[in-house]
Amino acid sequence: MTKYELLASTAPVKRASAATDKKKAERKASATRQGSPRPAPQQKPEQRHHGRDGDHDDDGGDGAPDVLVPDPDVCRELSITSMTAWRWDRDPAMAELGWPPRVSIRNRNHRFRRQLERFKANLLRRAIATRAQTAAAAAK
């Protein structure tokens, strides 16, 4: 038996009737009129990490949960690159200053907002102290 004979011997494909096509068209049109059956996307809820270290669990007295900030936003706030953030993750000196550890969710890194604000305050304190030392040394 040849390939052509095999193909010719298959059962014919049933074509949907005109009534079925009309029903499908009506359903599609009504769905379009009613709008999408999916609800509108909402903003991402604030995420809270329930881990072992207690740095992020102290609520600062306001009782609000801590917010996770994605690394691209952290880098933008600090005017650093993602490579710098990666290096700071591995630098013990930055850990002493309070660089927040990363929280990986679905291969995306985040930082806790309160820890990040504490780190920025520590950087500012260090910069002020360094400038005061430099000014005192220059005045001598």
N, C-alpha and C positions, 0 to 999 in steps of 0.2 A: 504494500500500500504506500503510495507516495504522500508527500507532505500536503499536496493540494487536495488529495482525496480525503485525508484526515480532517483538514480544515473544513471541507465542504460537508462532511458527515456530521458535524456538530449540530446540536439543536439550535434552532433560531432564537435570537434574543427577543424577549417580549418587550414591546414598547409600551410605556405608560399611556393610559388613555387620556383623552383630552380633558375629561372630568377631573382626573387626578392632577393634571397640570394646572387646571383652573383653581383647585383647592390650594395647591402649594403657593400659587401667585397671590391668592387672597390672604393666606396666613402671613406671607412675607410683607404684604402691603399693610396689614393691620399691625404687625410688629413695628414697622417703620413709623406708623402714625402714633403709636403709643409710646415710642421711645425705646431706649435700650432696657432690657430686663435687668441689667446689672445696676447696682446702686452706684452713685457717684463716688469716686475715690476720695477718701478722707485723708487728712494729714496724719503722718505717722504718730502714734502715741508715744509719750515719754516712756523710755525703757529704764528699768531698774535692775541692777545686778545684785543677786543674792549670793555673794561669795564669802570666802573665809576672812579676807582682810577687812577690817572695819572702817577704813578711811572714808569710803563712800557712803557708809550707812549713817554717819553722823549727819543729822539733817539741819544743823545750824540753828535749831530752835524754831524753824518755820514749819516743820513737819512735811514739807514737799519732797517728793522723791527726786533723786539726782537724775540728771539728763545726760544721755550719751551724745557726744559730739563726734561726727565723722572726721577722720584724719584730714581729708582735704580742707575742711573748714578750720581745723586746728592749724594747719600749715598756713592758711590764708591769714588767720588772726595774728600769728607770730611772724609772718613774713619769712618763712623758711620753706625749703623744698621737702618733698616726701623722703628723699634720701637723707636729709639732715635729721628728720624725725626717726628714721630707721637707725641712724648712728646714735642718736640720743637714747634710744631704747636699750642700747648695749653699753652705754657710757656710765660707769659708776658715779662719776662726778655730777652728772645731770640727775641721777637718782637721788643723790644727797640734797640737791636743790629742790627736789620734789616733782621731777618730771613724772607725770602720771603713767602707770603701766598701761599698755594697750589692752583692749578688750576686743577679741576677734569674734565677729558674728558673720557667718557665711563668707569667710575670707575677706571681710572688710574690717578695718581697724577703727576703733572708736576710743575716746577718752571720756572720763567722767568730768562734767563741767566744774564741780566744786574743786576737784584736785587740780584741774587746769588753772582755775582762778588763783588757787594757792600758789602754784608754780609761778605764775606771772607776778604775783606779789613778792615772792622770794627773789625773782630776777630783778625786780625794781629795787628792792632793799639792797641787793648786792651791788647794783649799778651806782646807787647813791653813796654807799660806803666806799666804793672804789674811787668815785669822783672826789669825795671828801679827802681821802688819803692822797690822791694826786695833787689836789689843791694845796694841802698842807705841806707836801714835799716841795712844791714849786715855790711856796711862800718863804721857805727857809733859805 
